[in-house]
Amino acid sequence: MALTIQDTLFLFIQMFMVACVWSYLYKTDNIFARGAAQIVISISTVHFLLVNINRIYLQILVPIANGTKIINIIPVLCGILFYTRLWKGKGWIASYSYSLSLGIGMGSLFTTYIASNLLTPINRAITQVAGAKTPFDQASALLAFVGTLCALTYWLFTVELKGPLRYILVFGRLFLMSSIGVLYAQDVVWSQSLFIGASDKFLKFFRMVFFGALA
């Protein structure tokens, strides 16, 4: 299909950036890899800054100006206090914002973490055991239930268990390592899929350059 000048330029920049990143495999410290990394970091920083400025304007400043959410002044003041770290002798003022943000953040994160990472796996394991019908499903659900309890015991109990109870920690550690192995394999497959996709785009780009069409 025919490409416009804008599409061709964008595709050329994209392929050039991919080649710069791949040059890291040839030589770790080279100007192309460093340049690509700096460009990505710079663009990401500017994008993050502009997105947050727009979010502050739409979600905080506009409601305050309209008088609908006057309480939004509190997070604005807390955010401004963070910048007192830039003034010598006034940095202690930012500790109030740090403490407030850390307290609220840890409180909400702790409750969410318990609900999603502790109660949900236990509830799912119990539900699977109760709802299993075939012997294979029952064995799989029972193994997942025992493994979940042993893994939680491994993480929650910091005191070393002795005697027969130590086998609970051993099984929990084996269950965790098996899970981590599967997650690592999935990450490798995902990375390879990205590599294959980038390679396919690269080949199509060269086909377009030499044959004048992007197949």
Protein Blocks (a to p, Z undefined) as FASTA:
>chain_A
ZZdfklmmmmmmmmmmmmmmmmmmmpmbafklmmmmmmmmmmmmmmmmmmmmmmmmmmmm
mmmmnomammlmmmmmmmmmmmmmmpghilmmmmmmmmmmmmmmmmmmmmmmmmmmmmmm
mmmmmmmmmmpmbfmlmmmmmmmmmmmmmmmmmmmmmbdcehjllmmmmmmmmmmmmmmm
mmmmmmmmmmmmmmmmmmmmmmmmmmmmmnopaZZ
